Amino acid sequence: MAKKYSSKINKIRTFALSLVFIGFIIMYIGIFFQKHPIVMTLFMILGLLAIIGSTVVYFWIGMLSTKALQVECPNCGKPTKILGRVDMCMHCREPLTVDPELEGKEFDESYNRKK
């Protein structure tokens, strides 16, 4: 059941990588409008903004990653980082928690939300 989840850091990194490719695709679409320089420039600027956005997201997750709690996964024994009360192991997707109240409970990402 827990296999559909992934660690929060990996989700954000995947989003940033997708922004890079989306930016390239938007810029590539702009090539088809070479006869209309304003439209082509608009697509090029939008693609560039998506790539700059991915850079900002990568920087943000890098700074967040340095502050994350690093623990050793009890399942695979590799070091992994935890954001929030519950997270998944980056390597084997084992549910992890640092909150003793949540130990043994079914994994749910809603435990990280503030009440």
PLY file of the C-alpha trace (Angstrom):
ply
format ascii 1.0
element vertex 115
property float x
property float y
property float z
element edge 114
property int vertex1
property int vertex2
end_header
0.00 0.00 0.00
2.77 2.45 0.87
4.46 1.99 -2.52
2.45 4.81 -4.12
4.18 7.37 -1.89
7.69 8.76 -2.27
9.85 11.01 -0.15
8.99 14.70 -0.12
12.47 15.74 -1.24
12.28 13.44 -4.27
8.80 14.75 -5.18
10.03 18.34 -5.18
13.15 17.43 -7.18
10.97 15.64 -9.73
8.78 18.73 -10.02
11.85 20.92 -10.61
13.16 18.55 -13.28
9.78 18.55 -15.01
9.87 22.37 -15.05
13.13 22.21 -17.02
11.62 19.93 -19.65
8.39 21.93 -19.80
10.48 25.06 -20.39
12.32 23.37 -23.25
9.05 22.19 -24.81
7.56 25.68 -24.58
10.67 27.15 -26.23
10.55 24.45 -28.93
6.93 25.36 -29.69
8.13 28.94 -30.21
10.28 27.77 -33.13
7.10 27.01 -35.09
6.19 30.71 -34.98
9.31 32.07 -36.70
7.18 34.14 -39.06
5.60 35.87 -36.07
8.51 37.25 -34.02
6.37 38.56 -31.16
4.68 35.18 -30.61
8.02 33.37 -30.92
9.61 35.75 -28.40
6.69 35.23 -26.02
7.16 31.44 -26.11
10.91 31.80 -25.63
10.42 34.07 -22.61
7.80 31.74 -21.10
10.15 28.77 -21.55
12.99 30.71 -19.97
10.77 31.62 -17.02
9.93 27.93 -16.49
13.64 27.06 -16.49
14.40 29.91 -14.07
11.54 28.67 -11.90
13.11 25.21 -11.80
16.40 26.78 -10.70
14.59 28.54 -7.85
12.87 25.30 -6.82
16.19 23.39 -6.92
17.82 26.08 -4.77
14.89 26.03 -2.31
14.88 22.23 -1.93
18.65 22.27 -1.55
18.38 24.71 1.33
15.50 22.72 2.82
17.48 19.49 2.44
20.36 20.87 4.50
17.97 21.47 7.41
16.20 18.09 7.15
16.67 15.48 9.86
18.99 12.71 8.67
18.24 9.22 9.99
19.25 5.67 9.16
16.47 3.62 7.61
15.72 0.54 9.74
14.79 -1.47 6.63
17.71 -0.84 4.22
20.24 0.70 6.62
20.99 3.66 4.33
20.92 7.26 5.53
17.84 9.21 4.46
16.35 12.61 5.22
12.96 13.24 6.83
10.85 16.34 6.28
7.94 16.73 8.67
6.56 14.16 11.12
6.32 11.31 8.60
8.18 10.64 5.36
9.37 7.77 3.18
12.87 6.39 2.87
14.45 7.76 -0.32
15.90 4.33 -1.16
13.41 1.62 -0.19
10.22 3.66 0.44
9.87 2.45 4.01
7.49 4.68 6.02
9.48 6.60 8.64
8.47 8.78 11.56
10.22 10.62 14.35
7.02 11.08 16.36
6.54 8.32 18.98
2.74 8.83 18.85
2.64 7.78 15.17
4.83 4.69 15.48
3.00 1.59 14.31
0.15 3.53 12.68
-0.71 3.28 8.99
1.32 5.75 6.88
-0.65 8.85 5.96
0.79 12.10 4.59
-1.94 14.07 6.39
0.04 13.64 9.64
2.32 16.44 8.40
-0.49 18.99 8.14
-0.95 21.47 10.94
-4.23 21.16 12.81
0 1
1 2
2 3
3 4
4 5
5 6
6 7
7 8
8 9
9 10
10 11
11 12
12 13
13 14
14 15
15 16
16 17
17 18
18 19
19 20
20 21
21 22
22 23
23 24
24 25
25 26
26 27
27 28
28 29
29 30
30 31
31 32
32 33
33 34
34 35
35 36
36 37
37 38
38 39
39 40
40 41
41 42
42 43
43 44
44 45
45 46
46 47
47 48
48 49
49 50
50 51
51 52
52 53
53 54
54 55
55 56
56 57
57 58
58 59
59 60
60 61
61 62
62 63
63 64
64 65
65 66
66 67
67 68
68 69
69 70
70 71
71 72
72 73
73 74
74 75
75 76
76 77
77 78
78 79
79 80
80 81
81 82
82 83
83 84
84 85
85 86
86 87
87 88
88 89
89 90
90 91
91 92
92 93
93 94
94 95
95 96
96 97
97 98
98 99
99 100
100 101
101 102
102 103
103 104
104 105
105 106
106 107
107 108
108 109
109 110
110 111
111 112
112 113
113 114
